[in-house]
Amino acid sequence: MATSSDAFDVDLMKTAVLGDAILGELDRLRELDPVHWSEATHAWLVTRHADVMRGFSGELPLSVDRLPSIQFSVMPQDELERRIPTLLKYIPKWIVSTDPPAHTRQRKLLVKAFSKKVVESVRPYARERVARLLDEAVQAPETEFVEGIARQLPGGVILKLIGLPEENVSRLKQWANAFQLGLASNRPRPEWLETADRAMAEMNELFVREIEAHRRAPRDDLLSALLHATEDGETLTDDEMLAALSLLLVAGHDTTHNSITLGVVALSRSPASWSYMRAHPERILDCVNELMRISAMSAAQARVAVEDFEWGGKSIKQGDAVFLMQAAGNRDPSVFPQPDQIDFSHDNNQSLVFGPGLHHCVGHLLAKMQLCEFFSQLVERFDSVELVDKHLEFMPQIVFRGLFKMNVRFHPRAT
């Protein structure tokens, strides 16, 4: 196995311990060894913007459909079949775990159902939900932000969008955290995978009931759109439908709630940025894109080499795991001057947040809509948000960074 001559290394399993400090370590790695074999992570870490962009482009022999076999390598096959049968069946059918041509077919069907028109149909609901959550925040001297506000907005929106009962919001924390620990870690523990398997089985029970109800009585929602989406005469199979719904439900709200939380952290530390956003409501989308870049919620995406090839003077071997480090690429000073500062003049058309290329996030319009609705009302109604916790407790995974909890105080705008 090829190794870097540099003594410096980054262990992606230490994300919870390092918190935001891992961003500085990735910055250093980008300057020292931009295509780096990490002994600590046992994978290649790619950190330069141009290289990460190339990794997403599809021109290199990198695959996603082999990722489950690496994630599940913590147990022998017979034990996997006994302990995580649901994950084994459905994770390989996730669109984020498939390569073309299977990926291309699924993507066409999902994009049809996830159109701009469908997203805009829930904007009034999102706007009202933000207003209600902030009304409640005004009344409380202190608020636990992660579950009390950040998850409540996209959780309610994704349930309404799909067409699932709103009372399921209370179950989203358990399901999302189970998926984060079990499926977004580069080396999951067997017990984490078992918890994720139980979560997926519970979601499938809900989905099966709702699919049958929607077949009997179609509605104006995403689930009905998925049931009726066709491309060249093809539709999603029942198993593909269940896989798509579990991914949409968790990823469709969890990444957004983490973006809201880490965006508030970044904004709370920059009063000038807060004032700028209030003074320029017409630029809210540009501001949200910059908050997503600097907060680095979308930190990494994994791939597997399907053949030997050379990259940046390094010999990548078939079967090697490769992490495309979006967090590092989005802090590359050759693309983003003064990258560790909020700068609303940055050209975020080059941002890696939603993953460019074949696997560009199908839910990006929904995420940006909710972030715009939240932050536009936040800066208009409040002068600041004060972080009560001196230490932020990050979740122990790198793909999508997030916090377990965050206590805050809202300071209403002075009249």
C-alpha positions as semicolon CSV with decimal commas, in nm:
position;residue;x (nm);y (nm);z (nm)
1;M;0,000;0,000;0,000
2;A;0,138;0,340;-0,095
3;T;0,192;0,582;0,193
4;S;0,272;0,949;0,218
5;S;0,621;1,051;0,320
6;D;0,473;1,328;0,536
7;A;0,448;1,250;0,905
8;F;0,133;1,459;0,940
9;D;-0,197;1,271;0,924
10;V;-0,569;1,330;0,989
11;D;-0,788;1,072;1,162
12;L;-1,149;1,111;1,047
13;M;-1,264;0,903;1,342
14;K;-1,168;1,193;1,571
15;T;-1,424;1,437;1,432
16;A;-1,622;1,443;1,757
17;V;-1,311;1,519;1,963
18;L;-1,167;1,778;1,726
19;G;-1,489;1,961;1,639
20;D;-1,415;2,258;1,415
21;A;-1,041;2,206;1,472
22;I;-1,053;1,930;1,211
23;L;-1,107;2,200;0,947
24;G;-0,769;2,350;1,029
25;E;-0,607;2,006;1,014
26;L;-0,755;1,947;0,670
27;D;-0,629;2,291;0,560
28;R;-0,278;2,191;0,665
29;L;-0,308;1,858;0,488
30;R;-0,421;2,032;0,168
31;E;-0,100;2,235;0,167
32;L;0,129;1,945;0,262
33;D;-0,012;1,651;0,068
34;P;-0,338;1,713;-0,125
35;V;-0,378;1,347;-0,226
36;H;-0,282;1,177;0,099
37;W;-0,288;0,816;0,218
38;S;-0,410;0,831;0,579
39;E;-0,291;0,543;0,792
40;A;-0,519;0,661;1,072
41;T;-0,831;0,656;0,852
42;H;-0,705;0,381;0,620
43;A;-0,819;0,575;0,317
44;W;-0,705;0,841;0,071
45;L;-0,796;1,198;0,172
46;V;-0,830;1,437;-0,124
47;T;-0,834;1,799;-0,011
48;R;-0,757;2,041;-0,297
49;H;-1,061;2,202;-0,464
50;A;-0,961;2,108;-0,819
51;D;-0,895;1,746;-0,716
52;V;-1,221;1,714;-0,523
53;M;-1,407;1,857;-0,822
54;R;-1,236;1,603;-1,047
55;G;-1,324;1,323;-0,809
56;F;-1,692;1,416;-0,837
57;S;-1,679;1,455;-1,216
58;G;-1,706;1,086;-1,302
59;E;-1,391;1,086;-1,516
60;L;-1,188;0,885;-1,261
61;P;-1,244;0,513;-1,185
62;L;-1,422;0,585;-0,857
63;S;-1,742;0,409;-0,751
64;V;-2,013;0,444;-0,488
65;D;-2,186;0,109;-0,535
66;R;-1,898;-0,069;-0,361
67;L;-1,920;0,148;-0,050
68;P;-2,169;-0,074;0,139
69;S;-1,930;-0,368;0,119
70;I;-1,663;-0,157;0,292
71;Q;-1,903;-0,019;0,554
72;F;-2,030;-0,369;0,631
73;S;-1,684;-0,529;0,640
74;V;-1,684;-0,498;1,020
75;M;-1,868;-0,834;1,036
76;P;-1,854;-1,162;0,838
77;Q;-2,131;-1,220;0,584
78;D;-2,332;-1,470;0,787
79;E;-2,333;-1,233;1,084
80;L;-2,438;-0,941;0,862
81;E;-2,735;-1,139;0,731
82;R;-2,841;-1,217;1,085
83;R;-2,784;-0,878;1,247
84;I;-2,857;-0,618;0,975
85;P;-3,079;-0,781;0,708
86;T;-3,273;-0,460;0,635
87;L;-2,961;-0,253;0,568
88;L;-2,817;-0,527;0,347
89;K;-3,128;-0,526;0,132
90;Y;-3,198;-0,155;0,096
91;I;-2,873;0,043;0,128
92;P;-2,740;-0,086;-0,209
93;K;-3,061;0,053;-0,365
94;W;-3,006;0,407;-0,234
95;I;-2,937;0,645;-0,520
96;V;-2,623;0,762;-0,336
97;S;-2,500;0,400;-0,341
98;T;-2,551;0,333;-0,712
99;D;-2,343;0,403;-1,021
100;P;-2,475;0,447;-1,376
101;P;-2,678;0,309;-1,543
102;A;-2,887;0,223;-1,233
103;H;-2,814;0,565;-1,086
104;T;-2,915;0,744;-1,405
105;R;-3,252;0,568;-1,417
106;Q;-3,334;0,636;-1,052
107;R;-3,219;0,995;-1,070
108;K;-3,448;1,077;-1,363
109;L;-3,744;0,942;-1,167
110;L;-3,655;1,119;-0,842
111;V;-3,582;1,453;-1,007
112;K;-3,925;1,443;-1,172
113;A;-4,091;1,395;-0,836
114;F;-3,860;1,650;-0,665
115;S;-3,928;1,934;-0,906
116;K;-3,906;2,306;-0,829
117;K;-4,286;2,322;-0,844
118;V;-4,317;2,056;-0,573
119;V;-4,060;2,235;-0,355
120;E;-4,230;2,573;-0,394
121;S;-4,562;2,418;-0,293
122;V;-4,432;2,382;0,065
123;R;-4,266;2,727;0,090
124;P;-4,571;2,888;0,262
125;Y;-4,574;2,602;0,513
126;A;-4,200;2,645;0,579
127;R;-4,240;3,021;0,622
128;E;-4,524;2,977;0,872
129;R;-4,331;2,708;1,059
130;V;-4,024;2,933;1,094
131;A;-4,241;3,215;1,229
132;R;-4,403;2,986;1,485
133;L;-4,071;2,841;1,602
134;L;-3,919;3,187;1,643
135;D;-4,231;3,309;1,826
136;E;-4,176;3,029;2,077
137;A;-3,806;3,113;2,105
138;V;-3,887;3,470;2,208
139;Q;-4,082;3,341;2,508
140;A;-3,800;3,119;2,642
141;P;-3,501;3,258;2,832
142;E;-3,291;2,973;2,690
143;T;-3,355;2,726;2,406
144;E;-3,204;2,392;2,307
145;F;-3,164;2,477;1,942
146;V;-3,080;2,148;1,768
147;E;-3,396;1,955;1,851
148;G;-3,615;2,247;1,957
149;I;-3,582;2,449;1,637
150;A;-3,333;2,320;1,380
151;R;-3,490;1,976;1,339
152;Q;-3,847;2,098;1,380
153;L;-3,839;2,307;1,063
154;P;-3,707;2,059;0,802
155;G;-3,859;1,765;0,987
156;G;-4,208;1,905;0,948
157;V;-4,139;2,019;0,591
158;I;-4,007;1,684;0,465
159;L;-4,300;1,497;0,622
160;K;-4,548;1,735;0,458
161;L;-4,363;1,720;0,127
162;I;-4,358;1,340;0,118
163;G;-4,713;1,315;0,251
164;L;-4,651;1,153;0,589
165;P;-4,828;1,238;0,918
166;E;-4,668;1,530;1,105
167;E;-4,671;1,340;1,437
168;N;-4,372;1,144;1,307
169;V;-4,148;1,448;1,371
170;S;-4,087;1,310;1,722
171;R;-3,937;0,992;1,571
172;L;-3,696;1,169;1,336
173;K;-3,423;1,228;1,595
174;Q;-3,395;0,858;1,674
175;W;-3,396;0,756;1,307
176;A;-3,156;1,027;1,191
177;N;-2,904;0,975;1,470
178;A;-2,910;0,599;1,407
179;F;-2,833;0,656;1,039
180;Q;-2,564;0,915;1,114
181;L;-2,375;0,687;1,350
182;G;-2,419;0,367;1,153
183;L;-2,395;0,484;0,794
184;A;-2,201;0,812;0,787
185;S;-1,899;0,687;0,982
186;N;-1,602;0,548;0,791
187;R;-1,562;0,267;1,046
188;P;-1,901;0,198;1,209
189;R;-1,927;-0,024;1,514
190;P;-2,144;-0,337;1,474
191;E;-2,387;-0,211;1,737
192;W;-2,426;0,117;1,545
193;L;-2,521;-0,080;1,234
194;E;-2,774;-0,282;1,433
195;T;-2,936;0,039;1,559
196;A;-2,952;0,174;1,203
197;D;-3,108;-0,153;1,087
198;R;-3,385;-0,125;1,347
199;A;-3,447;0,237;1,245
200;M;-3,482;0,143;0,879
201;A;-3,718;-0,144;0,963
202;E;-3,938;0,097;1,163
203;M;-3,944;0,346;0,876
204;N;-4,035;0,073;0,629
205;E;-4,338;-0,021;0,840
206;L;-4,458;0,338;0,814
207;F;-4,381;0,360;0,441
208;V;-4,563;0,036;0,351
209;R;-4,883;0,165;0,515
210;E;-4,857;0,504;0,349
211;I;-4,774;0,364;0,005
212;E;-5,090;0,154;0,011
213;A;-5,297;0,450;0,132
214;H;-5,157;0,673;-0,144
215;R;-5,224;0,408;-0,407
216;R;-5,587;0,394;-0,299
217;A;-5,621;0,772;-0,279
218;P;-5,348;0,969;-0,464
219;R;-5,268;1,313;-0,323
220;D;-5,070;1,620;-0,422
221;D;-4,745;1,519;-0,250
222;L;-4,406;1,365;-0,321
223;L;-4,509;1,008;-0,238
224;S;-4,790;1,015;-0,494
225;A;-4,550;1,175;-0,743
226;L;-4,299;0,894;-0,687
227;L;-4,567;0,631;-0,731
228;H;-4,666;0,779;-1,066
229;A;-4,325;0,893;-1,194
230;T;-4,227;0,720;-1,518
231;E;-3,924;0,738;-1,745
232;D;-3,917;0,547;-2,072
233;G;-4,205;0,338;-1,942
234;E;-4,024;0,245;-1,618
235;T;-4,122;0,317;-1,259
236;L;-3,958;0,260;-0,922
237;T;-3,996;-0,094;-0,789
238;D;-4,147;-0,140;-0,443
239;D;-3,802;-0,204;-0,293
240;E;-3,657;0,101;-0,471
241;M;-3,949;0,304;-0,338
242;L;-3,880;0,199;0,021
243;A;-3,509;0,271;-0,023
244;A;-3,578;0,613;-0,176
245;L;-3,820;0,710;0,101
246;S;-3,581;0,620;0,383
247;L;-3,305;0,823;0,221
248;L;-3,533;1,119;0,145
249;L;-3,683;1,124;0,492
250;V;-3,353;1,120;0,679
251;A;-3,122;1,305;0,439
252;G;-3,406;1,539;0,343
253;H;-3,424;1,688;0,690
254;D;-3,106;1,592;0,877
255;T;-2,857;1,768;0,651
256;T;-3,075;2,080;0,651
257;H;-3,112;2,086;1,029
258;N;-2,733;2,050;1,064
259;S;-2,684;2,333;0,812
260;I;-2,919;2,556;1,010
261;T;-2,739;2,477;1,336
262;L;-2,384;2,526;1,208
263;G;-2,496;2,833;1,011
264;V;-2,624;2,990;1,334
265;V;-2,289;2,910;1,499
266;A;-2,102;3,087;1,220
267;L;-2,338;3,384;1,213
268;S;-2,336;3,426;1,591
269;R;-1,960;3,484;1,572
270;S;-1,985;3,750;1,300
271;P;-2,208;4,048;1,394
272;A;-2,105;4,226;1,074
273;S;-2,237;3,937;0,865
274;W;-2,563;3,942;1,063
275;S;-2,604;4,314;0,992
276;Y;-2,524;4,266;0,624
277;M;-2,788;3,996;0,584
278;R;-3,050;4,215;0,749
279;A;-2,960;4,511;0,526
280;H;-2,960;4,303;0,205
281;P;-3,261;4,069;0,210
282;E;-3,245;4,048;-0,169
283;R;-2,914;3,858;-0,136
284;I;-3,038;3,596;0,108
285;L;-2,959;3,303;-0,123
286;D;-2,601;3,422;-0,177
287;C;-2,562;3,464;0,199
288;V;-2,701;3,118;0,271
289;N;-2,464;2,963;0,017
290;E;-2,170;3,129;0,192
291;L;-2,288;3,014;0,536
292;M;-2,308;2,658;0,407
293;R;-1,957;2,684;0,263
294;I;-1,791;2,813;0,576
295;S;-1,980;2,598;0,827
296;A;-1,873;2,281;0,642
297;M;-2,174;2,065;0,722
298;S;-2,109;1,880;0,395
299;A;-1,759;1,770;0,484
300;A;-1,680;1,458;0,280
301;Q;-1,807;1,198;0,037
302;A;-1,656;0,850;0,008
303;R;-1,571;0,656;-0,306
304;V;-1,396;0,325;-0,387
305;A;-1,132;0,282;-0,659
306;V;-1,247;0,021;-0,911
307;E;-0,904;-0,009;-1,075
308;D;-0,545;0,106;-1,024
309;F;-0,472;0,463;-1,136
310;E;-0,239;0,756;-1,071
311;W;-0,363;1,072;-0,903
312;G;-0,150;1,366;-0,797
313;G;0,164;1,154;-0,826
314;K;0,016;0,883;-0,601
315;S;-0,069;0,524;-0,692
316;I;-0,432;0,455;-0,605
317;K;-0,500;0,081;-0,589
318;Q;-0,818;-0,106;-0,677
319;G;-1,034;-0,138;-0,364
320;D;-0,883;0,166;-0,189
321;A;-1,130;0,395;-0,011
322;V;-1,113;0,759;-0,119
323;F;-1,263;1,052;0,072
324;L;-1,339;1,362;-0,135
325;M;-1,303;1,626;0,134
326;Q;-1,557;1,896;0,046
327;A;-1,477;2,084;0,368
328;A;-1,114;2,124;0,261
329;G;-1,194;2,205;-0,101
330;N;-1,436;2,475;0,010
331;R;-1,155;2,637;0,210
332;D;-0,900;2,630;-0,072
333;P;-0,759;2,985;-0,094
334;S;-0,694;2,946;-0,467
335;V;-1,074;2,947;-0,514
336;F;-1,205;3,128;-0,205
337;P;-0,981;3,418;-0,087
338;Q;-0,964;3,442;0,294
339;P;-1,155;3,113;0,311
340;D;-1,188;3,098;0,690
341;Q;-1,397;3,416;0,700
342;I;-1,758;3,478;0,601
343;D;-1,739;3,677;0,279
344;F;-2,065;3,730;0,094
345;S;-1,873;3,835;-0,218
346;H;-1,738;3,481;-0,264
347;D;-1,843;3,311;-0,588
348;N;-2,020;3,006;-0,449
349;N;-2,089;2,871;-0,796
350;Q;-1,767;2,682;-0,725
351;S;-1,893;2,552;-0,391
352;L;-1,875;2,176;-0,330
353;V;-2,153;2,173;-0,068
354;F;-2,408;1,977;-0,271
355;G;-2,156;1,759;-0,452
356;P;-2,108;1,853;-0,820
357;G;-2,135;1,600;-1,100
358;L;-2,331;1,276;-1,124
359;H;-2,438;1,267;-0,760
360;H;-2,539;1,632;-0,723
361;C;-2,792;1,641;-0,438
362;V;-3,148;1,602;-0,573
363;G;-3,281;1,790;-0,268
364;H;-3,069;2,104;-0,303
365;L;-3,366;2,325;-0,395
366;L;-3,559;2,215;-0,086
367;A;-3,261;2,272;0,143
368;K;-3,186;2,620;0,008
369;M;-3,552;2,722;0,024
370;Q;-3,575;2,635;0,394
371;L;-3,242;2,795;0,482
372;C;-3,346;3,116;0,309
373;E;-3,679;3,122;0,490
374;F;-3,514;3,058;0,828
375;F;-3,222;3,301;0,809
376;S;-3,421;3,584;0,651
377;Q;-3,665;3,579;0,945
378;L;-3,389;3,522;1,202
379;V;-3,183;3,830;1,115
380;E;-3,495;4,045;1,072
381;R;-3,643;3,958;1,411
382;F;-3,330;3,927;1,629
383;D;-3,013;4,123;1,693
384;S;-2,812;3,812;1,778
385;V;-2,813;3,454;1,899
386;E;-2,588;3,385;2,195
387;L;-2,426;3,043;2,228
388;V;-2,462;2,931;2,590
389;D;-2,244;2,621;2,560
390;K;-1,871;2,689;2,572
391;H;-1,803;2,350;2,411
392;L;-1,999;2,223;2,110
393;E;-2,056;1,847;2,108
394;F;-2,008;1,721;1,751
395;M;-2,137;1,388;1,628
396;P;-1,865;1,124;1,564
397;Q;-1,880;1,113;1,185
398;I;-1,740;1,313;0,897
399;V;-1,971;1,291;0,596
400;F;-2,231;1,537;0,730
401;R;-2,115;1,724;1,038
402;G;-2,363;1,806;1,308
403;L;-2,413;1,871;1,680
404;F;-2,591;1,660;1,938
405;K;-2,720;1,970;2,116
406;M;-2,669;2,347;2,140
407;N;-2,820;2,576;2,403
408;V;-2,875;2,936;2,291
409;R;-3,030;3,265;2,398
410;F;-3,217;3,473;2,142
411;H;-3,184;3,851;2,169
412;P;-3,488;4,017;2,004
413;R;-3,427;4,315;1,780
414;A;-3,420;4,646;1,960
415;T;-3,722;4,860;1,871
